[in-house]
Amino acid sequence: MEQKYFTLDEVAAMLRLTPRTIRSYLASGALSGAKVGGRWRFTEEDIQNLMTEDRTVNTNYQKTNAAVRDFLEGVDPDGGDGLRVCMVLDLPARQEEALERALEVCRMAESSSGLTFRFDQLPEEQRARFVVISGPEFAAGALKALSGE
């Protein structure tokens, strides 16, 4: 099977980060990739490593906690008045399986706006935790993808 490569902008969109943040991760060594024709390219493994890197995890964890707190307090950062869902899913899964499902949701998120997605691997408990704050349609699709339906 041929290796799929992602551009810097694609990784930023998948992870709901700015291209500048992705460049910062490259500069700090939290993200690795390869330059092809003068442009950065990343494999799924590069992205998975970033998602499980301690510094990245801690920063994203704090942002997700703030997003869940805002949701519970009725604060919508996008200022919308539409229906929103906050979902926390604990899934018994090996690390490889959980990362694969997290990447699938990241791919789905590329074309969505106004959502928060967080993934934590809890290896000592053989499970993964996913947090999604979004509209109901995206949350339903994410639930299907994460639960393997």
N, C-alpha and C positions, 0 to 999 in steps of 0.2 A: 504494500500500500504506500502511495506517495505521501511524503511529509507535507502538511499544510503550513504555510507561513502567513503571519499576520503583520500588517504594517503598524507603525507607531500609532496612527490615528485609529485604526481598528481596535488595538489593545485599549486605548484610552476610552473608546466608546463602550467596549465590552465591560470594562471595569468601572464605568461611570466616573472616570477621572479626566483631568485635562491633559493634553499632550505635554504641557510643561511639567506636570507631576510625573508622568512616565519618564521624561528626560531626567528628572531629579533622581528617580529610582535607578536609572542607568548610571548616572554619575556616582551615586553612593554604592553601587554594586548590588543593590537589592534585586535588580532585574538584569538578566543577561540576554544578549541577542547577538545578531551578526549583521554587519553592514554588507549589503549587496547593492552594487551600483551606486554607492554613496548614500543609501537609505537603510534605515534600520528594519530588520525583519526578525520576527519572534516565532518560536514554535509553541505548541500547546504546553510542552514541558517547561519552557521558560515562564509562561504565564502561571502555570500551576505552582512553580517554585516561588514566584512572587506572592501568590495568594497565601502561601503557608510560611512565608518569611516573617520572623518575629516582629521586627520593627514595623513592617507593613500591617501585620495583624493587629498590633496594639493601637496604631493610629486609626485604622478602620473600625476597630472595636469601639473606640470612644465616639467616633462619628455615628455609628449605628445606634449606640445607647442613646445619644442625643436625639436621633431621628425617632426612635421608639418613644422616648419621653415626650417629644413634641407631638407625636401622634396621639398619645394618651391624654395630653393636655389640650387637644383640639387645634394645635397650631399646624397649618399647612404651609410649608415653605414656598410653595408655588402660588399661594394666594387663591387657589381654586376653591370652588364650592361643590365640586363633584364628589361622588361616592369613592371612598378610599378604604383599603383593607390592610390590616397589619397581621401578618402570619408568621408564626414561629413554628418550624417543623423540626423535630428531632427524629433522625432516621438511622436505624441500625445499618451500618455500612462500613466496609473496608475503605481505607484511605483512597485507593485508586478509583473505586466506584463512586465515592462521594465527590472527588475532584472532577470526574467525568460528568456527573450530573450538574455540578456547579458551573462548569464551562458551557453546558447546554443552555442553562438559564442565562448566562452572560451573553451568549449568541442571540437569544430571544430578546434580551434587553437592548441590543444595538438599535433597534427601531422604535424603542419606547422612550418616553420622557416622563419626568416627575415620579421616579421610583427609586427606592433604596433596596439594595440586595447585599446580603452579608452571608458569608460561609465560614464556619469554624469546624475543624476536625477535632474530635475528642477521642484520640487514639486509645487512651487508657480505658475508655468505656465502649470502644468499638462502635462509635456512632458519630454522626455529623449533625450540626445544627445549622439551619438555614433561616434567615430572617428576610422577609419580603414586605415592603410597604409600597403599595401600588393601587391602581384601579382594579376592580373586581375581575375584569377579563384577563389581565396579565397574571393576577394572583392565581386564577383557576388554571391557566396554562402552565404556570410555574409549578403548581402543586402536582399536576399530571407528570410533568418532566421529572420532578424530584422524587416522586413516589414510584417512578418506573412504569406508569400506566401507558 
